[in-house]
Amino acid sequence: MKIAFSGKGGVGKTTLAAAFIKILADAKRRVLAIDADPNSNLAGLLGFAGSGPITPIAEMKELIYARMEVPPDERSSFYKLNPRIDDIPDRFRLTNGTISLIVMGTVDAGGSGCVCPESKFLKELVSHLVLGEGEDIIMDMEAGIEHLGRATASSVDCLVCVVEPSIASIDTALRVQKLAGDIGIATCFLANKIRAKEDEEFISARLAKRLIIGAVPLDDEINQLSRRGDSLLKLADNKAVQAVSGIVERLLRTSSSQ
């Protein structure tokens, strides 16, 4: 299974990405977690906090400029289109049991659509990782598709856009769906922080109901762990974990049947 998570800030996408990873790891599946969010806090939720501060690959300018054949003191629009990236995953992969983590980060370009060596390098790296075989991939992204391209479209099972019951969250989800559709990546929606049936109805009335893969109830235990930055891998089975487990099982069945 290869899933990318997106959504408006604060909707819980990183927490749900970590929950997906926990459930896959509990099932003894090998999982590669890719942190492509500018906040880069997936490591703590997956129990990698003891590794100390992790520098995102996006901030390794010297490495990127060397591979892209651009002098580090120049902002040139001319750079290598096929940089060597095959050694990057092994160099920067952290491992905890059956879970591997690559903290990629993102490019601070003051807006989307950055055409720069850093952006190109990260997009090539994502394609290399997603097109690989042998492990599940869960990617935590910002509210956009900056690192995804047409080369990854056929290998990503779905771009999961996490939605909470708010107009702002739904507006972001619809923008993400449009951007993903432009490059051929299917989008599905995951309702989160559901308190009552009315919350589900609020979301399903505004998004295509057939594309909503499930709903996760608001959970105080998960919220407390997230606020403290504690690992979700220690989370006991509860109603939120059960909901996510059911969603993961359905997605695995769908993925294996394709």
C-alpha positions as CSV (number, residue, x, y, z in Angstrom):
1,M,0.0,0.0,0.0
2,K,1.3,3.5,-1.0
3,I,-0.6,6.4,0.6
4,A,0.1,10.1,0.7
5,F,-1.6,12.2,3.4
6,S,-2.6,15.8,2.9
7,G,-5.0,18.3,4.4
8,K,-5.3,21.7,6.1
9,G,-3.0,22.3,9.0
10,G,-4.5,21.1,12.3
11,V,-6.9,18.5,10.9
12,G,-4.8,15.7,12.3
13,K,-3.2,14.3,9.2
14,T,0.2,13.6,10.8
15,T,-1.5,11.8,13.7
16,L,-3.5,9.7,11.3
17,A,-0.5,9.0,9.1
18,A,1.3,7.8,12.3
19,A,-1.8,5.7,13.2
20,F,-1.8,4.0,9.8
21,I,1.9,3.3,10.2
22,K,1.3,1.8,13.7
23,I,-1.4,-0.5,12.4
24,L,0.7,-1.7,9.5
25,A,3.7,-2.3,11.7
26,D,1.6,-4.2,14.2
27,A,0.6,-6.5,11.3
28,K,4.4,-7.1,10.8
29,R,4.5,-5.3,7.5
30,R,7.5,-3.3,6.5
31,V,6.7,0.4,6.3
32,L,8.6,3.4,5.0
33,A,7.4,6.6,6.5
34,I,8.2,9.8,4.5
35,D,7.9,13.1,6.4
36,A,7.4,15.7,3.7
37,D,5.6,18.2,6.0
38,P,7.5,21.5,6.7
39,N,6.8,21.0,10.4
40,S,8.5,17.5,10.3
41,N,7.1,16.0,13.6
42,L,6.3,12.5,12.4
43,A,9.5,11.2,14.0
44,G,8.3,11.8,17.6
45,L,5.0,10.1,16.9
46,L,6.8,7.1,15.6
47,G,9.2,6.8,18.5
48,F,12.3,8.3,16.8
49,A,12.5,11.2,19.2
50,G,15.6,9.7,20.9
51,S,17.6,10.1,17.7
52,G,17.9,13.9,18.4
53,P,17.1,16.7,15.9
54,I,16.8,15.3,12.4
55,T,17.9,17.6,9.6
56,P,15.4,17.3,6.6
57,I,16.9,16.4,3.3
58,A,15.4,19.6,1.9
59,E,17.7,21.7,4.0
60,M,20.9,19.8,2.8
61,K,21.7,22.5,0.3
62,E,25.3,21.4,-0.3
63,L,24.2,17.8,-1.1
64,I,21.3,18.9,-3.3
65,Y,23.3,21.5,-5.3
66,A,26.2,19.0,-5.8
67,R,23.8,16.4,-7.2
68,M,22.0,18.9,-9.3
69,E,25.3,20.3,-10.5
70,V,24.5,23.9,-9.4
71,P,27.1,26.0,-7.5
72,P,25.8,26.5,-4.0
73,D,26.2,30.3,-4.2
74,E,24.0,30.6,-7.3
75,R,20.2,30.5,-7.8
76,S,20.3,29.1,-11.3
77,S,17.4,27.8,-13.4
78,F,19.8,25.4,-15.1
79,Y,20.4,22.2,-13.3
80,K,20.7,18.4,-13.9
81,L,17.4,16.8,-14.7
82,N,18.3,13.3,-13.6
83,P,20.4,13.6,-10.5
84,R,21.8,10.6,-8.7
85,I,19.4,9.7,-5.9
86,D,19.7,5.9,-5.5
87,D,22.0,6.1,-2.5
88,I,19.9,8.7,-0.6
89,P,17.3,6.4,1.0
90,D,20.0,4.2,2.6
91,R,22.1,7.2,3.8
92,F,19.3,9.0,5.5
93,R,16.9,6.2,6.5
94,L,16.2,5.7,10.3
95,T,14.8,2.3,11.4
96,N,12.7,1.3,14.4
97,G,11.6,-2.3,14.1
98,T,9.7,-2.8,10.8
99,I,9.3,1.0,10.4
100,S,11.8,3.1,8.4
101,L,11.7,6.9,8.4
102,I,13.0,9.5,5.9
103,V,12.6,13.1,7.0
104,M,12.5,14.9,3.7
105,G,10.9,18.3,4.6
106,T,9.8,20.7,1.9
107,V,11.0,23.7,0.0
108,D,10.3,27.1,1.5
109,A,9.6,28.9,-1.8
110,G,7.0,31.4,-0.6
111,G,4.3,29.6,-2.6
112,S,3.5,26.5,-4.6
113,G,4.9,25.6,-8.0
114,C,8.6,26.2,-7.1
115,V,10.8,25.4,-10.1
116,C,14.2,25.1,-8.4
117,P,16.9,22.5,-7.8
118,E,15.6,21.7,-4.4
119,S,12.1,21.1,-5.6
120,K,13.2,19.0,-8.5
121,F,15.5,16.9,-6.3
122,L,12.8,16.1,-3.8
123,K,10.3,15.2,-6.5
124,E,12.8,12.8,-8.1
125,L,13.5,11.3,-4.7
126,V,9.8,10.7,-4.0
127,S,9.4,9.1,-7.4
128,H,12.3,6.8,-6.7
129,L,10.9,5.8,-3.3
130,V,7.3,5.3,-4.4
131,L,8.2,3.4,-7.5
132,G,10.2,0.9,-5.3
133,E,8.8,-2.4,-4.2
134,G,8.8,-4.5,-1.0
135,E,7.3,-2.1,1.6
136,D,4.3,-0.1,2.4
137,I,4.8,3.7,2.0
138,I,3.0,6.3,4.1
139,M,3.9,9.9,3.2
140,D,2.9,12.9,5.4
141,M,2.7,16.0,3.2
142,E,1.7,19.6,3.7
143,A,-1.6,20.9,2.3
144,G,-0.6,20.4,-1.3
145,I,1.1,18.0,-3.7
146,E,4.4,19.8,-4.2
147,H,6.5,16.6,-4.1
148,L,4.2,14.4,-6.2
149,G,4.4,14.3,-10.0
150,R,3.1,12.3,-12.9
151,A,5.8,9.7,-12.5
152,T,4.3,8.7,-9.1
153,A,0.7,8.8,-10.1
154,S,0.4,5.2,-11.2
155,S,2.1,3.9,-8.0
156,V,0.3,5.9,-5.4
157,D,-2.9,4.1,-4.3
158,C,-4.5,7.2,-3.1
159,L,-3.9,10.7,-1.9
160,V,-5.8,10.7,1.4
161,C,-7.0,14.2,2.3
162,V,-7.9,14.4,6.0
163,V,-11.0,16.6,6.7
164,E,-12.5,17.8,9.9
165,P,-16.0,19.2,10.1
166,S,-15.2,22.8,9.1
167,I,-15.7,24.8,5.9
168,A,-12.0,25.8,5.8
169,S,-10.9,22.2,5.9
170,I,-13.3,21.2,3.2
171,D,-12.2,24.0,0.9
172,T,-8.6,22.9,1.3
173,A,-9.6,19.3,0.5
174,L,-11.3,20.4,-2.7
175,R,-8.3,22.4,-3.8
176,V,-6.0,19.4,-3.1
177,Q,-8.4,17.1,-5.0
178,K,-8.2,19.5,-8.0
179,L,-4.4,19.7,-8.0
180,A,-4.0,15.9,-7.6
181,G,-6.5,15.3,-10.4
182,D,-4.5,17.5,-12.8
183,I,-1.6,15.0,-12.6
184,G,-3.7,11.9,-12.5
185,I,-3.6,11.0,-8.8
186,A,-6.8,9.8,-7.2
187,T,-8.0,11.5,-4.1
188,C,-10.0,10.1,-1.2
189,F,-11.2,11.8,1.9
190,L,-10.8,10.7,5.6
191,A,-13.1,12.4,8.1
192,N,-11.4,13.1,11.4
193,K,-12.3,14.5,14.8
194,I,-15.9,13.3,14.5
195,R,-18.0,14.0,17.6
196,A,-21.4,13.0,16.4
197,K,-23.4,11.8,13.4
198,E,-24.0,15.4,12.4
199,D,-20.3,15.9,11.9
200,E,-20.2,13.1,9.3
201,E,-23.2,14.4,7.6
202,F,-21.7,17.9,7.4
203,I,-18.7,16.5,5.6
204,S,-20.6,14.0,3.3
205,A,-23.0,16.8,2.2
206,R,-20.0,18.8,0.8
207,L,-17.7,16.1,-0.5
208,A,-18.3,13.1,-2.8
209,K,-19.7,10.5,-0.4
210,R,-18.3,7.6,-2.4
211,L,-14.7,9.1,-1.9
212,I,-15.0,9.2,1.9
213,I,-13.1,6.1,3.1
214,G,-14.1,6.4,6.7
215,A,-14.5,8.5,9.8
216,V,-12.3,8.6,12.9
217,P,-13.9,9.8,16.2
218,L,-12.3,12.6,18.2
219,D,-10.1,10.8,20.8
220,D,-8.7,12.5,23.9
221,E,-6.0,9.9,24.4
222,I,-4.6,10.5,20.9
223,N,-4.9,14.2,21.3
224,Q,-2.9,14.1,24.6
225,L,-0.2,12.0,23.0
226,S,0.0,14.3,20.0
227,R,0.3,17.4,22.1
228,R,3.2,15.9,24.1
229,G,4.9,14.5,21.0
230,D,4.8,11.0,22.5
231,S,4.9,7.9,20.3
232,L,1.6,6.6,19.0
233,L,3.2,3.1,18.8
234,K,2.4,2.7,22.5
235,L,-1.2,3.6,22.1
236,A,-3.6,0.9,23.3
237,D,-6.5,-0.3,21.2
238,N,-9.4,2.2,21.5
239,K,-12.3,3.5,19.4
240,A,-10.1,5.7,17.2
241,V,-7.5,3.0,16.6
242,Q,-10.3,0.5,15.8
243,A,-11.7,2.9,13.2
244,V,-8.3,3.4,11.6
245,S,-7.7,-0.3,11.6
246,G,-10.9,-0.9,9.7
247,I,-10.0,1.7,7.1
248,V,-6.5,0.3,6.7
249,E,-7.9,-3.2,6.2
250,R,-10.3,-2.0,3.5
251,L,-7.5,-0.1,1.7
252,L,-5.3,-3.2,1.8
253,R,-8.0,-5.3,0.3
254,T,-8.6,-2.8,-2.4
255,S,-4.9,-2.4,-3.2
256,S,-4.3,-6.2,-3.4
257,S,-7.3,-6.6,-5.8
258,Q,-6.0,-4.1,-8.3
